[in-house]
Amino acid sequence: MYKKRSHLTLSFIAILLSFLVASIVMILSGISPKGFFVSLIRTMTGMNLQAIGKEGFFNARYFGEFIQITLPIILTGLSVGFAFRTGLFNIGAEGQVIIGSFGAVAVGILFKLPLVLHVPLAIMAAMLLGALWGWIPGILKAKFGVHEVVITIMMNYMALYLGNFLIKALPGSDNQKTVTLHASSLLHSDFLRKLTGNSRLHWGFIAVILAIIVYHFILEKTTFGYELRAVGHNRDAAEYAGIKVPSRIAYSMAIAGAFAGLAGAMLSLGTFDYGRVLSTFENYGFDGIAVALLGGNSALGIFFSGLLFGGLKSSQTLMQASGIPLEIAMIVSALIILFVAMSYGIDKVLDALGSRREKKHESH
Amino acid sequence: MNLISSIVTLSLIYATPIIVTALGGIYSERSGVVNIALEGIMMVGAFVAAAFTPLNEAALGAWTPWIAILLGSLAGGLFSLIHAFASVDLRSNQVISGTALNMLAAGFTIYMCQIIFNMQRTQTFNRGFVKSNVPVFSQIPIIGDLFFKRMYYTFYLAIALVLITAFILKRTRFGLRLKACGEHPSAVDSVGISVRKMRYIGVLISGLLAGLSGGIMVLTQATQFTAGSIHGVGFISLAALIFGRWNAFGVLGAGIFFGFSQIFSIFSRDIPFLSKVPTEIFSALPYILTILAMLLFSRKSVGPKAAGEPYDVSKR
């Protein structure tokens, strides 16, 4: 599809439009948007703009929590983005997170190992199970030509129920959660906690930075990544050029699943220290779709848009405390996806406005 | 017999929203627009119906639920127009637009609950639909027990919608044109029919039906609207649409089957050889079966050929 403006410009327009529409919604329902923006900025920077120069202006805890909540969202963004680059739509990150999270929990409970082995093993288990859960729709798409969107939607629900069943089957679990994982498998860090006013920030951020680098490296610097992108651009041309399209599709979905599985590990080894029975989805996968779309599927773009969506998600506590329904953050996220999806139309509208202005200039 | 008749009755009650939403999906997908926003549209319909009921039930009495689902339907139709605008006029990716609407509905409905009711759900209502015995028919032996006793009238509405949809798609000019839009839009365009208009209508009907279905679901299966009120039934409907191979009677069969599998976990506890099977298996059943069905049908192309692709006149 031909677009005149760059993805970056259109992304910023989408963000602005979403904030605008959300502000209108708030004003119409009798809520001042000011509190929303103050909460968002306070969450993302730790700075309270309503207390400049006063005590409590800066609180590192907010910043630590913000980063901690952002980590899995960046990873699901990488997951969805990676599949997008191969022309595949991975709606299944949600389920891959759940299954990956179970893998980390199982290793954390069932094994007793020294820290240097336990943490990597738990993370590997999460990534492998996530990869498996991504590979299944990939191979079904490659071999049978069934649409990955429907398969991954169905597999999200299968993951929800299977995950709950497996979590409850672990020794010592009750109907809500498992026992606490062995400390040697956790990413917790007293140092980072102290640094950020007792937030839940953990060592997982190193894994996320590595994941971003690996994402960029595979896609941009290797032949394999080039082949994946070729499949994404034009499947027929790729096949004609001798690329094994079915196997590339399956690999791409498996790698996407591994990123999402890693996000699951962040949750169970970092944010929490136990496995949870879920009553419904937690939307990490859907946030990932938004992150990848806004970030234009590039590593750096996903990093920055991950920060924005992480900020929206983590500012909900502060919003609720200041009397703003926290769902407004979800509305903003949804609107951003919608406006990014509409960017072709927005581009056209801007063109029309621009040419009208030019005409005016000519007539003067 | 008692156990069987209550299993049948409950299956049909749980099948009702699945059938109605999947019928909606037929109109949209047959016109060439993939609509995975069905879940979100159901939420909007359910919210509007559930918010209207407690506020007006004192004044309107027994008519309340019927007016409520009508309003839910209208709200669903209105909401679906966003999807139509994005995917038909702006040529957005239909899956992405649908995903956005699902998130928007989840956020917006609960946001409105906070604004109107000051909590994350609607106020509980008293006048949802009531189960009743159908006069005359309920006297028929066996059949009366199974299909006409302690039933919601909304189930018969769903059956009527199945018949109407089957008729429209097979016998009317509108139905044939709609289907053609999903198969060969350029052929439709070449004889002077607006693909844009047909697709707008297709998406609008899917919104009206999914909204109606959301209203029916909340007023028959709950006492208020919460974030978990629809819990994936929109996606199960999508599954029923595929399982039913995009036609009305197929959807009826698939809907009843998935309704059955939803309530099966409740009854399996009373059936000795099934009580050992974890309930999660039953909950996951519709999704597993859908994947199997897709694999089975994968070699024959059964879905609308042009579904998911924006129609571009310049490519004709």
Interface residues (C-beta under 8 A of the other chain):
Chain A: M1 V25 S29 G30 I31 F89 I91 L140 F144 G145 V146 H147 V149 V150 I151 I153 M154 M155 Y157 M158 Y161 L162 N164 F165 S279 T280 N283 F286 I289 A290 L293 P325 E327 I328 A329 M330 I331 S333 A334 L335 I337 L338 V340 A341 M342 Y344 G345
Chain B: I36 I82 A86 D89 L90 R91 S92 N93 V95 I96 S97 T99 A100 L101 N102 M103 L104 A106 G107 F108 I110 Y111 M112 Q114 I115 A227 G228 H231 G232 F235 L238 A239 I242 P278 E280 I281 S283 A284 Y287 I288 T290 I291 M294 L295 S298 R299
